Amino acid sequence: MKETIDGIFDNVKYWLEKGQLLQAINPDYYNNKNIVLRILNVASESISDKNEAKRGMWNHHIHQNNMGDDILKNTNPKLLQDKDFAKRAIEKYNRAYIFIPKELKASRDLALTAALKEEYDEKRHNAPILQYMPESFQLDHEIALMATTRNIENLKYAKNLKKNKYFIIDFVKFNDDHKIKQKILRYMDQDLLMDKKFVSRLGCYDNLCENFQNDLEFVSNAVVYDISILKKTRMFDEAIIKAAMENEEYYTSREYILSDIFKYIEKFNANYSELDSKIKDKSLLSRLFWDMGELIRDEFI
């Protein structure tokens, strides 16, 4: 088998054109499942050392230029009807799921395998794997979750997951890529945006803060999870201060939270008298200054 793959590589004349790579494949090889499986993602053990550098170029064309699609289009249809071959092909190149017959697409095992092998690459512009699956799998929590956490584009077709508030909140919270956060908000069920308490937990993405800057309910809920909203809001209210003191990090990062609260107070109040006139719950001020005093005391002790 190694000699066969080496032979294909040796016949390639120009490595920058995937058409040249495809021409190097003997048409008879598309009837051989072992050869097809190997060329869908060439491993080091499938070639001799002299071709190791070429292996990377081959696999680049497979995944980045969809050469795997071209190989599967040429593959004998009888091979694609074989479930064992289909599973191994999907494990090598998950888009193989697209080319198997409808009967095999109905296999949950194969669908889950395709979901687990899903990858996100915004440069390729391939349709997400859930788009090719039956509705039952788009509704399947495990399959949808595996596919979406690997490629956010699948959220468009994850019919139950896109309505799941807990999933959306966690996915936004634990994702550092701002572009991904924006896509989450774009693809989730838009009716969720009517729930201000839910939206307030998402943070400031896609102009969400701008849309709710003057909404006391939103700001009060949001500051519990994202203290930076104090810098963005255009309104002052004791409810916002109370909420800020309930921030998730108040007891672990009190110095920073209190600093942000006092900067917020200073922005809207010229002096203590003005602040006192706006705060009805005087115990709030007592607690605020007591906590600040404790913090200063601990700094000097």
TORMAR-864503 format. One record per residue: residue in three letters; z, x, y of N, C-alpha, C in turn. Coordinates in steps of 0.05 Angstrom, whole numbers, padded with zeros to 5 digits, always signed. Layout:
alaZXYZXYZXY
...
This chain:
met+00000+00017-00024+00000+00000+00000+00000+00017+00025
lys+00014+00040+00024+00015+00058+00047-00013+00068+00054
glu-00028+00074+00033-00056+00084+00037-00073+00062+00050
thr-00068+00037+00043-00083+00015+00055-00078+00013+00085
ile-00052+00013+00093-00045+00011+00121-00055+00036+00136
asp-00052+00059+00124-00062+00084+00137-00092+00082+00141
gly-00106+00070+00122-00135+00067+00124-00143+00049+00147
ile-00128+00028+00151-00133+00010+00174-00129+00026+00200
phe-00107+00040+00202-00101+00055+00226-00123+00077+00232
asp-00132+00089+00210-00152+00111+00213-00179+00100+00223
asn-00184+00074+00218-00209+00061+00226-00209+00051+00255
val-00185+00052+00268-00184+00043+00296-00196+00065+00314
lys-00215+00057+00330-00229+00076+00348-00216+00077+00376
tyr-00206+00054+00385-00196+00052+00412-00172+00033+00412
trp-00148+00045+00417-00123+00031+00413-00115+00012+00436
leu-00129+00013+00458-00121-00004+00481-00133-00032+00478
glu-00153-00036+00461-00166-00062+00457-00157-00073+00430
lys-00143-00096+00431-00134-00107+00405-00158-00115+00388
gly-00181-00121+00400-00205-00128+00384-00213-00105+00366
gln-00209-00080+00376-00215-00057+00359-00196-00055+00336
leu-00171-00062+00340-00152-00062+00318-00159-00083+00297
leu-00167-00107+00306-00174-00128+00287-00199-00121+00271
gln-00218-00107+00284-00242-00099+00270-00237-00079+00248
ala-00214-00065+00250-00208-00045+00230-00196-00057+00204
ile-00190-00083+00205-00179-00097+00182-00202-00107+00164
asn-00202-00099+00139-00222-00108+00120-00218-00138+00116
pro-00239-00155+00119-00236-00184+00116-00223-00192+00089
asp-00226-00176+00068-00214-00182+00042-00184-00181+00044
tyr-00173-00166+00063-00144-00162+00064-00130-00188+00072
tyr-00145-00207+00084-00133-00232+00092-00127-00250+00069
asn-00135-00242+00045-00130-00257+00021-00106-00246+00006
asn-00096-00223+00015-00074-00209+00002-00048-00212+00018
lys-00029-00227+00007-00005-00234+00022+00012-00210+00029
asn+00012-00190+00011+00028-00166+00017+00017-00150+00040
ile-00009-00149+00042-00022-00134+00064-00017-00149+00090
val-00022-00176+00090-00018-00192+00114+00011-00189+00124
leu+00030-00191+00106+00058-00189+00114+00064-00162+00127
arg+00052-00141+00116+00057-00114+00127+00044-00110+00154
ile+00020-00120+00158+00007-00115+00184+00017-00134+00206
leu+00033-00155+00199+00044-00172+00219+00066-00158+00235
asn+00077-00137+00223+00097-00121+00237+00101-00096+00220
val+00087-00075+00227+00085-00051+00210+00111-00035+00211
ala+00124-00031+00188+00149-00015+00187+00142+00014+00181
ser+00161+00032+00187+00157+00061+00183+00150+00068+00155
glu+00162+00054+00136+00157+00061+00108+00130+00051+00098
ser+00115+00036+00114+00089+00026+00106+00066+00045+00114
ile+00073+00066+00128+00052+00085+00137+00062+00114+00133
ser+00043+00133+00134+00051+00161+00132+00059+00171+00160
asp+00072+00194+00160+00083+00204+00185+00062+00209+00207
lys+00038+00215+00199+00017+00221+00219+00011+00197+00236
asn+00017+00173+00226+00010+00149+00241+00034+00135+00254
glu+00057+00149+00255+00081+00136+00266+00077+00128+00295
ala+00064+00145+00311+00060+00138+00340+00042+00114+00342
lys+00022+00112+00325+00003+00089+00326+00017+00063+00318
arg+00038+00065+00301+00052+00042+00292+00064+00026+00316
gly+00075+00041+00335+00086+00028+00359+00065+00013+00375
met+00041+00025+00377+00019+00012+00391+00009-00013+00377
trp+00008-00011+00350+00000-00034+00334+00019-00057+00338
asn+00045-00052+00335+00065-00073+00338+00066-00084+00367
his+00060-00067+00386+00058-00077+00414+00037-00098+00416
his+00014-00093+00405-00008-00113+00406+00000-00139+00390
ile+00014-00135+00368+00023-00158+00352+00040-00177+00369
his+00060-00166+00382+00079-00183+00396+00072-00188+00425
gln+00062-00168+00439+00057-00172+00468+00030-00185+00474
asn+00011-00180+00457-00016-00191+00461-00024-00212+00440
asn-00004-00222+00426-00008-00243+00406-00028-00236+00385
met-00030-00211+00377-00049-00204+00356-00040-00216+00329
gly-00014-00222+00328-00004-00235+00304-00018-00262+00300
asp-00023-00276+00322-00037-00302+00321-00065-00298+00309
asp-00079-00277+00318-00106-00272+00309-00106-00266+00279
ile-00087-00251+00270-00085-00245+00241-00080-00270+00225
leu-00063-00287+00234-00056-00312+00220-00079-00332+00220
lys-00095-00332+00241-00118-00349+00243-00139-00341+00222
asn-00140-00315+00216-00159-00305+00196-00148-00305+00167
thr-00122-00310+00165-00109-00309+00138-00119-00333+00121
asn-00123-00328+00096-00130-00349+00077-00111-00372+00078
pro-00120-00397+00084-00102-00420+00087-00084-00424+00063
lys-00093-00416+00039-00077-00419+00015-00051-00403+00017
leu-00052-00380+00030-00028-00364+00033-00008-00378+00051
leu-00019-00391+00072-00002-00405+00091+00012-00430+00079
gln+00001-00439+00057+00013-00462+00043+00036-00454+00024
asp+00039-00428+00021+00059-00417+00003+00086-00414+00019
lys+00107-00428+00011+00132-00428+00026+00145-00401+00028
asp+00144-00386+00006+00156-00360+00005+00141-00341+00025
phe+00115-00342+00024+00099-00326+00043+00105-00335+00072
ala+00106-00361+00076+00111-00372+00103+00137-00361+00114
lys+00158-00362+00098+00185-00353+00107+00184-00324+00114
arg+00172-00308+00097+00171-00279+00102+00154-00273+00126
ala+00133-00288+00130+00115-00284+00154+00130-00291+00179
ile+00146-00313+00179+00161-00322+00202+00182-00301+00209
glu+00194-00290+00188+00215-00269+00193+00203-00245+00207
lys+00177-00239+00201+00163-00217+00214+00153-00224+00241
tyr+00144-00249+00244+00130-00258+00268+00134-00288+00271
asn+00153-00296+00287+00163-00324+00285+00141-00344+00293
arg+00120-00336+00307+00099-00354+00314+00082-00362+00289
ala+00088-00349+00267+00075-00357+00242+00081-00386+00235
tyr+00103-00396+00246+00111-00424+00241+00089-00443+00252
ile+00075-00435+00273+00055-00451+00286+00031-00456+00267
phe+00026-00436+00249+00002-00437+00233+00006-00448+00205
ile+00030-00454+00198+00035-00465+00171+00028-00495+00171
pro+00022-00507+00149+00014-00535+00148+00038-00553+00155
lys+00031-00578+00162+00051-00598+00170+00073-00601+00150
glu+00067-00600+00124+00087-00604+00103+00108-00583+00105
leu+00100-00558+00110+00119-00536+00112+00134-00536+00139
lys+00121-00546+00159+00135-00549+00185+00159-00567+00183
ala+00158-00585+00163+00180-00604+00159+00204-00592+00145
ser+00201-00566+00137+00223-00553+00123+00244-00543+00144
arg+00269-00552+00141+00289-00544+00160+00295-00514+00157
asp+00293-00504+00134+00298-00475+00129+00278-00459+00145
leu+00253-00466+00144+00232-00451+00158+00235-00454+00189
ala+00242-00479+00197+00246-00484+00226+00269-00467+00236
leu+00291-00466+00221+00315-00451+00230+00308-00421+00231
thr+00293-00412+00211+00285-00384+00211+00268-00377+00236
ala+00250-00395+00243+00233-00391+00267+00250-00391+00292
ala+00271-00408+00293+00288-00410+00316+00305-00384+00319
leu+00314-00374+00296+00330-00350+00297+00314-00325+00305
lys+00288-00326+00300+00271-00303+00307+00257-00306+00334
glu+00265-00327+00348+00253-00332+00375+00261-00311+00395
glu+00243-00304+00413+00249-00284+00434+00238-00294+00460
tyr+00251-00285+00482+00243-00293+00509+00228-00269+00522
asp+00204-00274+00531+00189-00254+00546+00172-00268+00566
glu+00181-00268+00591+00167-00284+00612+00138-00274+00617
lys+00131-00250+00608+00105-00239+00612+00084-00251+00593
arg+00093-00261+00570+00074-00270+00550+00064-00299+00555
his+00081-00315+00567+00074-00343+00573+00067-00359+00549
asn+00079-00352+00526+00075-00368+00502+00092-00394+00503
ala+00082-00415+00492+00098-00440+00490+00122-00435+00472
pro+00145-00446+00478+00169-00442+00461+00165-00455+00434
ile+00179-00444+00414+00176-00451+00386+00183-00481+00382
leu+00203-00491+00396+00211-00519+00392+00188-00539+00398
gln+00170-00531+00415+00147-00548+00422+00131-00555+00397
tyr+00131-00537+00378+00114-00541+00354+00129-00554+00331
met+00154-00560+00335+00171-00572+00314+00172-00602+00315
pro+00177-00615+00292+00180-00644+00292+00204-00652+00309
glu+00203-00677+00319+00224-00687+00336+00252-00684+00323
ser+00253-00687+00297+00279-00686+00283+00292-00658+00287
phe+00276-00637+00289+00287-00611+00293+00292-00605+00323
gln+00278-00619+00340+00284-00616+00369+00311-00629+00375
leu+00318-00649+00358+00344-00662+00361+00366-00649+00345
asp+00359-00631+00327+00378-00617+00310+00394-00597+00326
his+00420-00600+00327+00436-00584+00345+00434-00554+00339
glu+00436-00547+00313+00436-00518+00306+00409-00505+00312
ile+00387-00518+00305+00361-00507+00310+00356-00505+00340
ala+00362-00526+00354+00357-00526+00383+00374-00504+00397
leu+00399-00502+00388+00418-00482+00399+00408-00453+00394
met+00400-00448+00369+00390-00421+00362+00365-00414+00378
ala+00347-00433+00381+00322-00428+00395+00326-00425+00425
thr+00343-00442+00436+00347-00442+00466+00363-00418+00475
thr+00383-00409+00460+00399-00386+00468+00382-00360+00466
arg+00360-00361+00452+00343-00337+00450+00319-00339+00469
asn+00312-00363+00476+00290-00367+00495+00295-00393+00510
ile+00302-00390+00536+00310-00413+00552+00288-00434+00554
glu+00263-00426+00550+00240-00445+00552+00243-00468+00532
asn+00258-00463+00510+00262-00483+00490+00279-00506+00500
leu+00294-00502+00521+00311-00524+00531+00294-00548+00540
lys+00269-00543+00547+00252-00566+00555+00248-00585+00532
tyr+00250-00575+00507+00245-00592+00484+00270-00598+00467
ala+00293-00587+00475+00318-00591+00461+00330-00618+00471
lys+00321-00640+00460+00326-00666+00472+00355-00674+00474
asn+00372-00665+00456+00401-00671+00458+00416-00649+00474
leu+00407-00624+00469+00421-00602+00482+00419-00602+00512
lys+00396-00611+00522+00392-00612+00551+00410-00633+00565
lys+00423-00650+00549+00441-00670+00560+00471-00663+00555
asn+00475-00640+00542+00502-00631+00535+00515-00616+00558
lys+00533-00628+00572+00546-00616+00595+00561-00590+00588
tyr+00574-00590+00566+00590-00567+00558+00572-00543+00552
phe+00550-00548+00539+00531-00527+00534+00519-00516+00560
ile+00511-00534+00578+00499-00525+00603+00518-00508+00619
ile+00543-00517+00621+00563-00503+00636+00568-00475+00624
asp+00571-00474+00598+00576-00448+00585+00552-00429+00588
phe+00528-00440+00585+00503-00424+00586+00500-00412+00614
val+00506-00428+00634+00504-00418+00662+00525-00397+00667
lys+00550-00403+00658+00573-00386+00664+00570-00359+00651
phe+00559-00357+00627+00559-00332+00613+00531-00318+00615
asn+00514-00328+00633+00488-00315+00636+00487-00301+00663
asp+00480-00276+00663+00479-00261+00688+00452-00261+00702
asp+00432-00270+00689+00405-00270+00700+00401-00295+00718
his+00397-00291+00744+00395-00313+00762+00370-00330+00756
lys+00348-00317+00747+00324-00332+00741+00329-00351+00717
ile+00345-00341+00698+00351-00358+00675+00369-00382+00683
lys+00388-00377+00701+00405-00398+00711+00388-00420+00724
gln+00368-00411+00740+00351-00430+00754+00335-00447+00734
lys+00326-00434+00712+00311-00449+00692+00329-00469+00677
ile+00353-00461+00672+00372-00480+00659+00375-00505+00676
leu+00378-00502+00702+00381-00525+00720+00355-00541+00722
arg+00333-00528+00719+00307-00542+00721+00301-00557+00695
tyr+00309-00547+00672+00302-00559+00647+00322-00578+00636
met+00347-00577+00646+00367-00595+00636+00361-00624+00645
asp+00374-00643+00632+00370-00671+00640+00378-00675+00669
gln+00359-00683+00686+00363-00685+00715+00383-00706+00722
asp+00389-00725+00704+00409-00745+00710+00437-00733+00712
leu+00441-00709+00700+00467-00696+00702+00473-00688+00730
leu+00453-00685+00747+00458-00677+00775+00471-00699+00791
met+00472-00723+00780+00486-00745+00793+00516-00742+00791
asp+00525-00726+00772+00554-00722+00767+00563-00698+00783
lys+00575-00704+00806+00582-00682+00825+00604-00664+00813
lys+00622-00675+00797+00643-00658+00785+00630-00638+00766
phe+00611-00648+00751+00596-00630+00733+00581-00608+00748
val+00566-00617+00768+00550-00598+00784+00567-00577+00797
ser+00591-00585+00806+00609-00567+00820+00617-00544+00803
arg+00616-00547+00776+00624-00526+00758+00601-00506+00752
leu+00578-00512+00762+00555-00494+00756+00553-00471+00775
gly+00565-00473+00799+00562-00451+00818+00539-00456+00837
cys+00533-00436+00853+00512-00440+00874+00485-00429+00865
tyr+00470-00446+00852+00443-00438+00843+00423-00460+00851
asp+00399-00451+00856+00377-00470+00863+00386-00488+00886
asn+00399-00477+00906+00407-00492+00930+00428-00514+00925
leu+00441-00512+00902+00461-00533+00897+00483-00534+00918
cys+00492-00510+00926+00513-00510+00947+00503-00521+00973
glu+00478-00514+00980+00467-00524+01005+00465-00555+01004
asn+00460-00566+00981+00457-00595+00979+00484-00609+00982
phe+00506-00595+00977+00532-00608+00977+00552-00594+00996
gln+00542-00579+01015+00560-00565+01033+00579-00583+01048
asn+00571-00607+01054+00588-00625+01069+00601-00647+01052
asp+00601-00642+01026+00612-00662+01008+00640-00652+00998
leu+00661-00665+01007+00688-00656+01001+00694-00656+00971
glu+00684-00677+00957+00689-00678+00928+00677-00655+00914
phe+00652-00649+00921+00638-00626+00908+00652-00600+00914
val+00657-00595+00940+00669-00569+00947+00696-00565+00934
ser+00713-00586+00934+00739-00585+00922+00738-00579+00893
asn+00719-00591+00879+00717-00586+00850+00705-00558+00845
ala+00685-00551+00862+00671-00526+00857+00689-00501+00862
val+00706-00502+00882+00722-00479+00889+00742-00472+00867
val+00748-00491+00849+00766-00485+00827+00753-00465+00808
tyr+00727-00465+00806+00712-00448+00788+00698-00425+00801
asp+00693-00428+00827+00678-00407+00842+00689-00405+00870
ile+00707-00385+00874+00721-00382+00900+00701-00375+00922
ser+00678-00363+00915+00659-00355+00936+00648-00378+00952
ile+00651-00402+00941+00642-00426+00956+00657-00430+00982
leu+00681-00419+00984+00695-00420+01009+00679-00407+01032
lys+00664-00387+01025+00648-00374+01046+00623-00390+01054
lys+00616-00409+01038+00591-00424+01042+00595-00451+01055
thr+00619-00463+01050+00623-00490+01060+00625-00492+01090
arg+00617-00514+01101+00618-00519+01130+00641-00537+01138
met+00658-00544+01119+00679-00563+01125+00706-00551+01119
phe+00727-00561+01133+00754-00552+01128+00771-00576+01120
asp+00786-00573+01099+00804-00595+01090+00826-00583+01072
glu+00849-00595+01074+00871-00585+01058+00866-00588+01028
ala+00849-00608+01021+00842-00612+00993+00828-00587+00982
ile+00812-00574+00999+00797-00550+00990+00817-00527+00986
ile+00837-00525+01003+00857-00504+01000+00873-00508+00974
lys+00880-00533+00969+00895-00539+00944+00878-00532+00920
ala+00853-00539+00921+00835-00533+00899+00832-00503+00895
ala+00830-00488+00917+00827-00459+00916+00851-00446+00902
met+00875-00458+00907+00899-00447+00895+00902-00454+00865
glu+00883-00471+00856+00881-00478+00828+00858-00463+00815
asn+00846-00445+00829+00824-00429+00818+00832-00416+00792
glu+00813-00414+00774+00817-00403+00747+00829-00375+00748
glu+00824-00360+00769+00832-00332+00771+00856-00328+00790
tyr+00869-00350+00798+00890-00348+00818+00913-00330+00809
tyr+00920-00332+00783+00943-00317+00774+00936-00289+00763
thr+00911-00284+00759+00902-00258+00749+00891-00240+00771
ser+00880-00254+00792+00869-00239+00815+00879-00251+00841
arg+00905-00256+00843+00916-00270+00866+00910-00257+00892
glu+00910-00230+00893+00904-00216+00918+00877-00224+00930
tyr+00857-00225+00912+00830-00231+00922+00827-00261+00929
ile+00839-00278+00913+00837-00307+00918+00851-00313+00945
leu+00875-00303+00949+00890-00308+00974+00875-00297+00998
ser+00862-00274+00994+00847-00262+01016+00824-00281+01024
asp+00810-00292+01004+00788-00310+01010+00799-00336+01023
ile+00822-00346+01014+00833-00370+01026+00840-00366+01056
phe+00853-00343+01062+00861-00338+01090+00836-00333+01107
lys+00816-00321+01096+00791-00317+01112+00778-00344+01118
tyr+00780-00362+01099+00770-00390+01102+00786-00404+01124
ile+00813-00401+01123+00830-00413+01144+00824-00402+01171
glu+00821-00376+01173+00815-00364+01199+00788-00373+01211
lys+00769-00378+01194+00743-00386+01203+00743-00413+01218
phe+00762-00430+01210+00763-00457+01221+00787-00463+01240
asn+00804-00443+01242+00828-00448+01259+00834-00424+01277
ala+00838-00430+01302+00843-00408+01322+00871-00397+01320
asn+00890-00413+01311+00918-00404+01309+00933-00421+01289
tyr+00959-00414+01285+00975-00429+01266+00979-00458+01274
ser+00982-00463+01300+00987-00490+01309+00964-00508+01302
glu+00940-00498+01305+00916-00515+01298+00916-00520+01268
leu+00922-00499+01252+00923-00503+01223+00944-00523+01216
asp+00968-00521+01227+00990-00539+01221+00983-00568+01228
ser+00968-00572+01249+00960-00599+01257+00940-00612+01237
lys+00926-00596+01222+00906-00606+01203+00917-00610+01175
ile+00940-00599+01170+00952-00600+01143+00974-00621+01142
lys+00970-00642+01127+00991-00663+01125+01012-00655+01105
asp+01004-00642+01083+01023-00634+01063+01035-00607+01070
lys+01058-00607+01084+01070-00582+01094+01079-00564+01071
ser+01084-00575+01048+01092-00559+01025+01069-00540+01016
leu+01044-00548+01022+01021-00532+01016+01022-00506+01032
leu+01028-00508+01058+01030-00484+01075+01054-00467+01065
ser+01076-00479+01059+01099-00464+01049+01092-00448+01025
arg+01078-00461+01006+01071-00447+00981+01051-00425+00987
leu+01032-00430+01004+01011-00411+01011+01024-00385+01023
phe+01041-00389+01043+01053-00366+01056+01074-00352+01038
trp+01087-00368+01021+01106-00356+01002+01092-00338+00982
asp+01069-00348+00972+01054-00331+00953+01043-00306+00966
met+01035-00308+00991+01025-00285+01006+01049-00265+01010
gly+01072-00276+01017+01096-00259+01021+01103-00244+00996
glu+01103-00258+00973+01109-00245+00947+01089-00223+00942
leu+01064-00228+00948+01043-00208+00943+01048-00183+00960
ile+01055-00187+00986+01060-00164+01004+01085-00149+00994
arg+01106-00164+00986+01131-00152+00976+01125-00134+00953
asp+01109-00144+00934+01103-00129+00910+01087-00103+00916
glu+01072-00104+00938+01056-00081+00946+01075-00059+00956
phe+01097-00066+00968+01115-00046+00980+01137-00037+00961
ile+01142-00053+00941+01164-00045+00922+01154-00025+00902
